[in-house]
Amino acid sequence: MSLTLGQALRAAGERLARAGIDSPALDARLLLAEATGFAPPALALHAGEPLTELSADHFAALIERRERREPVSHILGRRGFWTLDLAVTPATLDPRPDSETVIEAVLAESPPRTVPCRLLDLGTGSGCLLLALLAELPAATGLGIDRSPAALAVAQANAKACGLADRAAFREGDWGHGLDESFDVIVSNPPYIPTAEIDQLAPEVAQFEPRSALDGGPDGLDAYRRLAPDLVRLLRPGGLTVLEVGHDQAAAVTALLAAAGLEPVGTRSDLGGVERCVLARKGLG
């Protein structure tokens, strides 16, 4: 006798809970929606319906992958970020709600949204930061830099899918090396996990995220040391930079930017109260 959707959902949630998943019920719901074609909110309306054999087999395969701690975003191939639905792959860092703090900070500090401005995203990955900003700033154009061709392919596909390809360009590069343009706003979510701590992270991160997007060197600050002189060189006078940082790195990164010649203008905390990004400007003089 086949299970109903409701029975299958409960059983899968219990299975994921035993595997140590933090959000077993939510993850089971998202994967059942994928297997059946129903939107997640609609599953409750169909809870008493039998799960077809085809959907049951698909659902079982998805749950097995999640049980092995593969991120839901990798299983589904997409992740919501800000107002966008973005493709993600193992070549890109999974966009996280904490990174939306960068978007909030830029929008709070930027001129009116109808004013043309030029954006740069260093280490763009999936393109999430650049594309979210372009979606909010209709007069802006932007450039995303990444050293991974695979990540750039994902970012370019996301720009096209979001209808932003005409205002977003992507280029392979090593941070700001070789760039000779100037920008009004520069954002980055660089690798900031100290090398020795990576293997202690959740399996979803340590085993499935690209290590190059995580490893910040012995103290987690290597990328910021590389970025600081590029930011000074590439920002226009009065230009703004917003950098995502780790949970205890805001003061150290602020000091690095100040030592390079930028003017710190504060930090912004995420919903958990962690100082999640550092803001600085280039002086007008």
Phi and psi restraints in degrees (value plus and minus 20) as a CYANA .aco file:
   2 SER   PHI     -95.3   -55.3
   2 SER   PSI     130.6   170.6
   3 LEU   PHI     -96.8   -56.8
   3 LEU   PSI     133.3   173.3
   4 THR   PHI     -99.1   -59.1
   4 THR   PSI     146.8   186.8
   5 LEU   PHI     -79.7   -39.7
   5 LEU   PSI     -60.2   -20.2
   6 GLY   PHI     -84.3   -44.3
   6 GLY   PSI     -62.2   -22.2
   7 GLN   PHI     -85.7   -45.7
   7 GLN   PSI     -61.8   -21.8
   8 ALA   PHI     -84.4   -44.4
   8 ALA   PSI     -58.0   -18.0
   9 LEU   PHI     -85.9   -45.9
   9 LEU   PSI     -64.5   -24.5
  10 ARG   PHI     -84.5   -44.5
  10 ARG   PSI     -64.0   -24.0
  11 ALA   PHI     -83.1   -43.1
  11 ALA   PSI     -61.1   -21.1
  12 ALA   PHI     -87.4   -47.4
  12 ALA   PSI     -60.0   -20.0
  13 GLY   PHI     -82.0   -42.0
  13 GLY   PSI     -61.5   -21.5
  14 GLU   PHI     -84.8   -44.8
  14 GLU   PSI     -58.2   -18.2
  15 ARG   PHI     -85.1   -45.1
  15 ARG   PSI     -63.6   -23.6
  16 LEU   PHI     -88.4   -48.4
  16 LEU   PSI     -54.7   -14.7
  17 ALA   PHI     -82.4   -42.4
  17 ALA   PSI     -61.8   -21.8
  18 ARG   PHI     -84.8   -44.8
  18 ARG   PSI     -46.0    -6.0
  19 ALA   PHI    -102.7   -62.7
  19 ALA   PSI     -22.3    17.7
  20 GLY   PHI      69.0   109.0
  20 GLY   PSI      -4.2    35.8
  21 ILE   PHI     -91.1   -51.1
  21 ILE   PSI     115.8   155.8
  22 ASP   PHI     -89.5   -49.5
  22 ASP   PSI     -54.2   -14.2
  23 SER   PHI    -146.9  -106.9
  23 SER   PSI      46.3    86.3
  24 PRO   PHI     -83.4   -43.4
  24 PRO   PSI     -62.2   -22.2
  25 ALA   PHI     -86.5   -46.5
  25 ALA   PSI     -64.6   -24.6
  26 LEU   PHI     -83.2   -43.2
  26 LEU   PSI     -65.9   -25.9
  27 ASP   PHI     -84.5   -44.5
  27 ASP   PSI     -61.0   -21.0
  28 ALA   PHI     -82.5   -42.5
  28 ALA   PSI     -59.3   -19.3
  29 ARG   PHI     -84.4   -44.4
  29 ARG   PSI     -64.5   -24.5
  30 LEU   PHI     -83.3   -43.3
  30 LEU   PSI     -59.1   -19.1
  31 LEU   PHI     -95.0   -55.0
  31 LEU   PSI     -54.1   -14.1
  32 LEU   PHI     -87.5   -47.5
  32 LEU   PSI     -58.6   -18.6
  33 ALA   PHI     -80.2   -40.2
  33 ALA   PSI     -61.1   -21.1
  34 GLU   PHI     -84.0   -44.0
  34 GLU   PSI     -61.0   -21.0
  35 ALA   PHI     -91.9   -51.9
  35 ALA   PSI     -51.2   -11.2
  36 THR   PHI    -120.1   -80.1
  36 THR   PSI     -40.9    -0.9
  37 GLY   PHI      67.8   107.8
  37 GLY   PSI     -21.8    18.2
  38 PHE   PHI     -99.9   -59.9
  38 PHE   PSI     127.7   167.7
  39 ALA   PHI     -87.5   -47.5
  39 ALA   PSI     124.6   164.6
  40 PRO   PHI     -70.7   -30.7
  40 PRO   PSI     -63.0   -23.0
  41 PRO   PHI     -85.3   -45.3
  41 PRO   PSI     -41.5    -1.5
  42 ALA   PHI    -102.4   -62.4
  42 ALA   PSI     -31.4     8.6
  43 LEU   PHI     -81.2   -41.2
  43 LEU   PSI     -56.1   -16.1
  44 ALA   PHI     -83.2   -43.2
  44 ALA   PSI     -52.4   -12.4
  45 LEU   PHI     -91.4   -51.4
  45 LEU   PSI     -40.6    -0.6
  46 HIS   PHI    -134.7   -94.7
  46 HIS   PSI      -2.3    37.7
  47 ALA   PHI     -79.0   -39.0
  47 ALA   PSI     -49.8    -9.8
  48 GLY   PHI    -107.5   -67.5
  48 GLY   PSI     -24.3    15.7
  49 GLU   PHI     -99.5   -59.5
  49 GLU   PSI     127.2   167.2
  50 PRO   PHI     -91.2   -51.2
  50 PRO   PSI     125.1   165.1
  51 LEU   PHI    -103.7   -63.7
  51 LEU   PSI     103.9   143.9
  52 THR   PHI     -86.3   -46.3
  52 THR   PSI     139.1   179.1
  53 GLU   PHI     -80.8   -40.8
  53 GLU   PSI     -60.5   -20.5
  54 LEU   PHI     -84.5   -44.5
  54 LEU   PSI     -66.2   -26.2
  55 SER   PHI     -85.9   -45.9
  55 SER   PSI     -56.6   -16.6
  56 ALA   PHI     -83.5   -43.5
  56 ALA   PSI     -63.1   -23.1
  57 ASP   PHI     -84.9   -44.9
  57 ASP   PSI     -62.0   -22.0
  58 HIS   PHI     -84.0   -44.0
  58 HIS   PSI     -64.9   -24.9
  59 PHE   PHI     -82.4   -42.4
  59 PHE   PSI     -62.4   -22.4
  60 ALA   PHI     -81.3   -41.3
  60 ALA   PSI     -60.4   -20.4
  61 ALA   PHI     -86.2   -46.2
  61 ALA   PSI     -59.3   -19.3
  62 LEU   PHI     -86.9   -46.9
  62 LEU   PSI     -62.2   -22.2
  63 ILE   PHI     -85.4   -45.4
  63 ILE   PSI     -57.5   -17.5
  64 GLU   PHI     -81.2   -41.2
  64 GLU   PSI     -60.3   -20.3
  65 ARG   PHI     -85.5   -45.5
  65 ARG   PSI     -63.1   -23.1
  66 ARG   PHI     -87.7   -47.7
  66 ARG   PSI     -54.4   -14.4
  67 GLU   PHI     -81.5   -41.5
  67 GLU   PSI     -49.5    -9.5
  68 ARG   PHI    -103.7   -63.7
  68 ARG   PSI     -12.9    27.1
  69 ARG   PHI      57.9    97.9
  69 ARG   PSI      -4.0    36.0
  70 GLU   PHI     -86.1   -46.1
  70 GLU   PSI     112.1   152.1
  71 PRO   PHI     -80.5   -40.5
  71 PRO   PSI     125.8   165.8
  72 VAL   PHI     -77.7   -37.7
  72 VAL   PSI     -58.6   -18.6
  73 SER   PHI     -82.1   -42.1
  73 SER   PSI     -56.2   -16.2
  74 HIS   PHI     -90.5   -50.5
  74 HIS   PSI     -58.1   -18.1
  75 ILE   PHI     -85.0   -45.0
  75 ILE   PSI     -63.7   -23.7
  76 LEU   PHI    -102.0   -62.0
  76 LEU   PSI     -44.3    -4.3
  77 GLY   PHI      59.2    99.2
  77 GLY   PSI      -1.2    38.8
  78 ARG   PHI    -178.7  -138.7
  78 ARG   PSI     140.8   180.8
  79 ARG   PHI    -174.2  -134.2
  79 ARG   PSI     116.1   156.1
  80 GLY   PHI     -96.6   -56.6
  80 GLY   PSI     116.4   156.4
  81 PHE   PHI    -166.1  -126.1
  81 PHE   PSI     106.6   146.6
  82 TRP   PHI      35.6    75.6
  82 TRP   PSI    -137.5   -97.5
  83 THR   PHI    -125.8   -85.8
  83 THR   PSI     -10.1    29.9
  84 LEU   PHI    -130.7   -90.7
  84 LEU   PSI     132.7   172.7
  85 ASP   PHI    -128.8   -88.8
  85 ASP   PSI      91.8   131.8
  86 LEU   PHI    -133.6   -93.6
  86 LEU   PSI     122.5   162.5
  87 ALA   PHI     -93.1   -53.1
  87 ALA   PSI     120.5   160.5
  88 VAL   PHI    -153.1  -113.1
  88 VAL   PSI     133.0   173.0
  89 THR   PHI    -160.7  -120.7
  89 THR   PSI     152.9   192.9
  90 PRO   PHI     -82.0   -42.0
  90 PRO   PSI     -30.8     9.2
  91 ALA   PHI    -102.6   -62.6
  91 ALA   PSI     -29.0    11.0
  92 THR   PHI    -145.0  -105.0
  92 THR   PSI     129.4   169.4
  93 LEU   PHI     -86.2   -46.2
  93 LEU   PSI     116.5   156.5
  94 ASP   PHI     -88.8   -48.8
  94 ASP   PSI      99.2   139.2
  95 PRO   PHI     -78.3   -38.3
  95 PRO   PSI     114.7   154.7
  96 ARG   PHI    -141.2  -101.2
  96 ARG   PSI     131.9   171.9
  97 PRO   PHI     -76.5   -36.5
  97 PRO   PSI     -52.9   -12.9
  98 ASP   PHI     -77.3   -37.3
  98 ASP   PSI     -54.4   -14.4
  99 SER   PHI     -90.9   -50.9
  99 SER   PSI     -36.7     3.3
 100 GLU   PHI     -84.7   -44.7
 100 GLU   PSI     -37.8     2.2
 101 THR   PHI     -80.3   -40.3
 101 THR   PSI     -54.3   -14.3
 102 VAL   PHI     -82.5   -42.5
 102 VAL   PSI     -62.9   -22.9
 103 ILE   PHI     -83.6   -43.6
 103 ILE   PSI     -65.4   -25.4
 104 GLU   PHI     -79.6   -39.6
 104 GLU   PSI     -61.1   -21.1
 105 ALA   PHI     -86.2   -46.2
 105 ALA   PSI     -63.7   -23.7
 106 VAL   PHI     -83.0   -43.0
 106 VAL   PSI     -66.1   -26.1
 107 LEU   PHI     -84.1   -44.1
 107 LEU   PSI     -53.9   -13.9
 108 ALA   PHI     -90.9   -50.9
 108 ALA   PSI     -47.5    -7.5
 109 GLU   PHI    -122.2   -82.2
 109 GLU   PSI     -30.1     9.9
 110 SER   PHI    -101.5   -61.5
 110 SER   PSI     141.0   181.0
 111 PRO   PHI     -88.7   -48.7
 111 PRO   PSI     157.4   197.4
 112 PRO   PHI     -69.2   -29.2
 112 PRO   PSI     125.8   165.8
 113 ARG   PHI     -88.4   -48.4
 113 ARG   PSI     -32.4     7.6
 114 THR   PHI    -109.7   -69.7
 114 THR   PSI     -23.1    16.9
 115 VAL   PHI    -103.5   -63.5
 115 VAL   PSI     107.9   147.9
 116 PRO   PHI     -80.3   -40.3
 116 PRO   PSI     118.4   158.4
 117 CYS   PHI    -171.0  -131.0
 117 CYS   PSI     140.5   180.5
 118 ARG   PHI    -134.2   -94.2
 118 ARG   PSI     106.0   146.0
 119 LEU   PHI    -131.8   -91.8
 119 LEU   PSI     127.9   167.9
 120 LEU   PHI    -153.0  -113.0
 120 LEU   PSI     111.7   151.7
 121 ASP   PHI    -139.7   -99.7
 121 ASP   PSI      91.0   131.0
 122 LEU   PHI    -114.8   -74.8
 122 LEU   PSI     100.6   140.6
 123 GLY   PHI      58.9    98.9
 123 GLY   PSI      33.1    73.1
 124 THR   PHI     -88.7   -48.7
 124 THR   PSI     -47.4    -7.4
 125 GLY   PHI      38.8    78.8
 125 GLY   PSI    -141.4  -101.4
 126 SER   PHI     -91.3   -51.3
 126 SER   PSI     -28.9    11.1
 127 GLY   PHI      66.1   106.1
 127 GLY   PSI     -11.2    28.8
 128 CYS   PHI     -79.5   -39.5
 128 CYS   PSI     -64.9   -24.9
 129 LEU   PHI     -86.5   -46.5
 129 LEU   PSI     -69.0   -29.0
 130 LEU   PHI     -82.4   -42.4
 130 LEU   PSI     -65.7   -25.7
 131 LEU   PHI     -89.7   -49.7
 131 LEU   PSI     -57.2   -17.2
 132 ALA   PHI     -83.4   -43.4
 132 ALA   PSI     -60.0   -20.0
 133 LEU   PHI     -88.0   -48.0
 133 LEU   PSI     -62.0   -22.0
 134 LEU   PHI     -83.5   -43.5
 134 LEU   PSI     -54.3   -14.3
 135 ALA   PHI     -85.0   -45.0
 135 ALA   PSI     -49.0    -9.0
 136 GLU   PHI    -113.1   -73.1
 136 GLU   PSI     -40.2    -0.2
 137 LEU   PHI    -138.6   -98.6
 137 LEU   PSI      66.8   106.8
 138 PRO   PHI     -85.6   -45.6
 138 PRO   PSI     -37.7     2.3
 139 ALA   PHI    -116.7   -76.7
 139 ALA   PSI     -17.1    22.9
 140 ALA   PHI    -112.3   -72.3
 140 ALA   PSI     135.1   175.1
 141 THR   PHI    -147.5  -107.5
 141 THR   PSI     139.8   179.8
 142 GLY   PHI    -170.2  -130.2
 142 GLY   PSI     140.7   180.7
 143 LEU   PHI    -148.1  -108.1
 143 LEU   PSI     111.4   151.4
 144 GLY   PHI    -132.3   -92.3
 144 GLY   PSI     112.9   152.9
 145 ILE   PHI    -135.8   -95.8
 145 ILE   PSI     114.9   154.9
 146 ASP   PHI    -172.6  -132.6
 146 ASP   PSI     129.8   169.8
 147 ARG   PHI    -108.6   -68.6
 147 ARG   PSI     -24.7    15.3
 148 SER   PHI    -120.0   -80.0
 148 SER   PSI      93.0   133.0
 149 PRO   PHI     -78.7   -38.7
 149 PRO   PSI     -55.0   -15.0
 150 ALA   PHI     -85.6   -45.6
 150 ALA   PSI     -60.9   -20.9
 151 ALA   PHI     -85.9   -45.9
 151 ALA   PSI     -60.6   -20.6
 152 LEU   PHI     -81.9   -41.9
 152 LEU   PSI     -56.7   -16.7
 153 ALA   PHI     -83.2   -43.2
 153 ALA   PSI     -59.3   -19.3
 154 VAL   PHI     -85.5   -45.5
 154 VAL   PSI     -65.0   -25.0
 155 ALA   PHI     -81.6   -41.6
 155 ALA   PSI     -62.6   -22.6
 156 GLN   PHI     -84.3   -44.3
 156 GLN   PSI     -61.1   -21.1
 157 ALA   PHI     -84.5   -44.5
 157 ALA   PSI     -58.9   -18.9
 158 ASN   PHI     -85.5   -45.5
 158 ASN   PSI     -60.2   -20.2
 159 ALA   PHI     -80.3   -40.3
 159 ALA   PSI     -63.0   -23.0
 160 LYS   PHI     -85.6   -45.6
 160 LYS   PSI     -65.1   -25.1
 161 ALA   PHI     -84.3   -44.3
 161 ALA   PSI     -51.1   -11.1
 162 CYS   PHI    -109.0   -69.0
 162 CYS   PSI     -18.6    21.4
 163 GLY   PHI      52.6    92.6
 163 GLY   PSI       7.1    47.1
 164 LEU   PHI    -137.6   -97.6
 164 LEU   PSI     -11.7    28.3
 165 ALA   PHI     -83.4   -43.4
 165 ALA   PSI     -45.7    -5.7
 166 ASP   PHI     -96.1   -56.1
 166 ASP   PSI     -33.1     6.9
 167 ARG   PHI    -138.5   -98.5
 167 ARG   PSI     -18.7    21.3
 168 ALA   PHI    -143.8  -103.8
 168 ALA   PSI     109.8   149.8
 169 ALA   PHI    -141.3  -101.3
 169 ALA   PSI     132.5   172.5
 170 PHE   PHI    -153.6  -113.6
 170 PHE   PSI     123.5   163.5
 171 ARG   PHI    -166.1  -126.1
 171 ARG   PSI     121.0   161.0
 172 GLU   PHI     -95.4   -55.4
 172 GLU   PSI     115.0   155.0
 173 GLY   PHI    -193.9  -153.9
 173 GLY   PSI     152.2   192.2
 174 ASP   PHI    -129.4   -89.4
 174 ASP   PSI      73.1   113.1
 175 TRP   PHI      31.5    71.5
 175 TRP   PSI    -148.8  -108.8
 176 GLY   PHI    -113.8   -73.8
 176 GLY   PSI     -13.1    26.9
 177 HIS   PHI     -80.0   -40.0
 177 HIS   PSI     109.6   149.6
 178 GLY   PHI      67.2   107.2
 178 GLY   PSI     -29.1    10.9
 179 LEU   PHI    -100.1   -60.1
 179 LEU   PSI     117.0   157.0
 180 ASP   PHI    -145.4  -105.4
 180 ASP   PSI      -7.7    32.3
 181 GLU   PHI    -110.6   -70.6
 181 GLU   PSI     143.0   183.0
 182 SER   PHI    -134.7   -94.7
 182 SER   PSI     133.8   173.8
 183 PHE   PHI    -153.9  -113.9
 183 PHE   PSI     129.9   169.9
 184 ASP   PHI     -99.9   -59.9
 184 ASP   PSI     -56.3   -16.3
 185 VAL   PHI    -158.1  -118.1
 185 VAL   PSI     112.4   152.4
 186 ILE   PHI    -144.2  -104.2
 186 ILE   PSI     107.3   147.3
 187 VAL   PHI    -141.3  -101.3
 187 VAL   PSI     137.8   177.8
 188 SER   PHI    -183.4  -143.4
 188 SER   PSI     123.3   163.3
 189 ASN   PHI    -139.6   -99.6
 189 ASN   PSI      59.8    99.8
 190 PRO   PHI     -97.7   -57.7
 190 PRO   PSI     147.3   187.3
 191 PRO   PHI     -84.3   -44.3
 191 PRO   PSI     110.2   150.2
 192 TYR   PHI    -158.5  -118.5
 192 TYR   PSI      -8.9    31.1
 193 ILE   PHI    -104.9   -64.9
 193 ILE   PSI     105.6   145.6
 194 PRO   PHI     -76.0   -36.0
 194 PRO   PSI     117.9   157.9
 195 THR   PHI     -70.6   -30.6
 195 THR   PSI     -65.3   -25.3
 196 ALA   PHI     -88.1   -48.1
 196 ALA   PSI     -34.4     5.6
 197 GLU   PHI    -116.0   -76.0
 197 GLU   PSI     -30.0    10.0
 198 ILE   PHI     -81.9   -41.9
 198 ILE   PSI     -64.7   -24.7
 199 ASP   PHI     -89.9   -49.9
 199 ASP   PSI     -30.8     9.2
 200 GLN   PHI    -110.1   -70.1
 200 GLN   PSI     -26.5    13.5
 201 LEU   PHI     -92.3   -52.3
 201 LEU   PSI     148.4   188.4
 202 ALA   PHI     -76.2   -36.2
 202 ALA   PSI     125.3   165.3
 203 PRO   PHI     -75.0   -35.0
 203 PRO   PSI     -53.1   -13.1
 204 GLU   PHI     -77.6   -37.6
 204 GLU   PSI     -52.2   -12.2
 205 VAL   PHI    -111.9   -71.9
 205 VAL   PSI     -75.2   -35.2
 206 ALA   PHI     -82.2   -42.2
 206 ALA   PSI     -55.5   -15.5
 207 GLN   PHI    -116.9   -76.9
 207 GLN   PSI     -40.6    -0.6
 208 PHE   PHI    -140.1  -100.1
 208 PHE   PSI     -40.2    -0.2
 209 GLU   PHI    -103.5   -63.5
 209 GLU   PSI     128.8   168.8
 210 PRO   PHI     -83.4   -43.4
 210 PRO   PSI     105.4   145.4
 211 ARG   PHI     -81.2   -41.2
 211 ARG   PSI     -52.1   -12.1
 212 SER   PHI     -84.8   -44.8
 212 SER   PSI     -42.3    -2.3
 213 ALA   PHI    -109.0   -69.0
 213 ALA   PSI     -23.8    16.2
 214 LEU   PHI    -131.4   -91.4
 214 LEU   PSI     -59.9   -19.9
 215 ASP   PHI     -96.9   -56.9
 215 ASP   PSI      87.7   127.7
 216 GLY   PHI    -118.1   -78.1
 216 GLY   PSI      -6.3    33.7
 217 GLY   PHI      67.2   107.2
 217 GLY   PSI    -195.9  -155.9
 218 PRO   PHI     -73.9   -33.9
 218 PRO   PSI     -60.3   -20.3
 219 ASP   PHI    -130.0   -90.0
 219 ASP   PSI     -15.2    24.8
 220 GLY   PHI      62.7   102.7
 220 GLY   PSI     -18.0    22.0
 221 LEU   PHI    -131.1   -91.1
 221 LEU   PSI     -15.7    24.3
 222 ASP   PHI     -75.1   -35.1
 222 ASP   PSI     -65.5   -25.5
 223 ALA   PHI     -84.9   -44.9
 223 ALA   PSI     -56.0   -16.0
 224 TYR   PHI     -87.5   -47.5
 224 TYR   PSI     -55.5   -15.5
 225 ARG   PHI     -84.2   -44.2
 225 ARG   PSI     -56.6   -16.6
 226 ARG   PHI     -91.3   -51.3
 226 ARG   PSI     -58.0   -18.0
 227 LEU   PHI     -92.9   -52.9
 227 LEU   PSI     -57.2   -17.2
 228 ALA   PHI     -72.7   -32.7
 228 ALA   PSI     -71.2   -31.2
 229 PRO   PHI     -86.5   -46.5
 229 PRO   PSI     -52.1   -12.1
 230 ASP   PHI     -84.4   -44.4
 230 ASP   PSI     -59.7   -19.7
 231 LEU   PHI     -83.4   -43.4
 231 LEU   PSI     -64.0   -24.0
 232 VAL   PHI     -81.0   -41.0
 232 VAL   PSI     -61.3   -21.3
 233 ARG   PHI     -93.5   -53.5
 233 ARG   PSI     -56.3   -16.3
 234 LEU   PHI    -113.8   -73.8
 234 LEU   PSI     -39.4     0.6
 235 LEU   PHI     -96.0   -56.0
 235 LEU   PSI     119.9   159.9
 236 ARG   PHI     -92.4   -52.4
 236 ARG   PSI     136.4   176.4
 237 PRO   PHI     -72.9   -32.9
 237 PRO   PSI     108.6   148.6
 238 GLY   PHI      64.7   104.7
 238 GLY   PSI     -23.5    16.5
 239 GLY   PHI     -88.8   -48.8
 239 GLY   PSI     136.8   176.8
 240 LEU   PHI    -132.7   -92.7
 240 LEU   PSI     119.2   159.2
 241 THR   PHI    -141.3  -101.3
 241 THR   PSI     120.8   160.8
 242 VAL   PHI    -150.8  -110.8
 242 VAL   PSI      98.9   138.9
 243 LEU   PHI    -137.9   -97.9
 243 LEU   PSI     110.5   150.5
 244 GLU   PHI     -92.9   -52.9
 244 GLU   PSI     125.0   165.0
 245 VAL   PHI    -156.5  -116.5
 245 VAL   PSI     143.7   183.7
 246 GLY   PHI     -94.4   -54.4
 246 GLY   PSI     156.2   196.2
 247 HIS   PHI     -84.9   -44.9
 247 HIS   PSI     -41.3    -1.3
 248 ASP   PHI    -148.2  -108.2
 248 ASP   PSI       6.7    46.7
 249 GLN   PHI    -130.5   -90.5
 249 GLN   PSI     -24.2    15.8
 250 ALA   PHI     -78.9   -38.9
 250 ALA   PSI     -65.5   -25.5
 251 ALA   PHI     -85.1   -45.1
 251 ALA   PSI     -62.6   -22.6
 252 ALA   PHI     -86.3   -46.3
 252 ALA   PSI     -61.4   -21.4
 253 VAL   PHI     -89.3   -49.3
 253 VAL   PSI     -59.9   -19.9
 254 THR   PHI     -77.8   -37.8
 254 THR   PSI     -62.5   -22.5
 255 ALA   PHI     -85.0   -45.0
 255 ALA   PSI     -59.1   -19.1
 256 LEU   PHI     -82.8   -42.8
 256 LEU   PSI     -63.5   -23.5
 257 LEU   PHI     -86.8   -46.8
 257 LEU   PSI     -60.3   -20.3
 258 ALA   PHI     -84.9   -44.9
 258 ALA   PSI     -60.4   -20.4
 259 ALA   PHI     -85.0   -45.0
 259 ALA   PSI     -49.2    -9.2
 260 ALA   PHI     -99.2   -59.2
 260 ALA   PSI     -33.2     6.8
 261 GLY   PHI      94.5   134.5
 261 GLY   PSI     -14.6    25.4
 262 LEU   PHI    -109.7   -69.7
 262 LEU   PSI     140.5   180.5
 263 GLU   PHI    -124.0   -84.0
 263 GLU   PSI      87.4   127.4
 264 PRO   PHI     -80.2   -40.2
 264 PRO   PSI     118.7   158.7
 265 VAL   PHI    -146.3  -106.3
 265 VAL   PSI      -1.5    38.5
 266 GLY   PHI      97.9   137.9
 266 GLY   PSI    -194.0  -154.0
 267 THR   PHI    -150.7  -110.7
 267 THR   PSI     149.2   189.2
 268 ARG   PHI    -157.1  -117.1
 268 ARG   PSI     115.1   155.1
 269 SER   PHI    -116.6   -76.6
 269 SER   PSI     130.7   170.7
 270 ASP   PHI    -102.4   -62.4
 270 ASP   PSI    -195.3  -155.3
 271 LEU   PHI     -86.3   -46.3
 271 LEU   PSI     -40.2    -0.2
 272 GLY   PHI    -106.8   -66.8
 272 GLY   PSI     -18.1    21.9
 273 GLY   PHI      64.8   104.8
 273 GLY   PSI     -14.4    25.6
 274 VAL   PHI    -104.8   -64.8
 274 VAL   PSI     114.3   154.3
 275 GLU   PHI     -84.7   -44.7
 275 GLU   PSI      84.2   124.2
 276 ARG   PHI    -120.1   -80.1
 276 ARG   PSI     -41.8    -1.8
 277 CYS   PHI    -166.2  -126.2
 277 CYS   PSI     133.2   173.2
 278 VAL   PHI    -132.6   -92.6
 278 VAL   PSI     116.3   156.3
 279 LEU   PHI    -135.3   -95.3
 279 LEU   PSI     119.7   159.7
 280 ALA   PHI    -171.1  -131.1
 280 ALA   PSI     135.8   175.8
 281 ARG   PHI    -144.9  -104.9
 281 ARG   PSI     135.6   175.6
 282 LYS   PHI    -108.1   -68.1
 282 LYS   PSI     115.1   155.1
 283 GLY   PHI     -84.0   -44.0
 283 GLY   PSI     140.2   180.2
 284 LEU   PHI    -101.7   -61.7
 284 LEU   PSI     -37.5     2.5
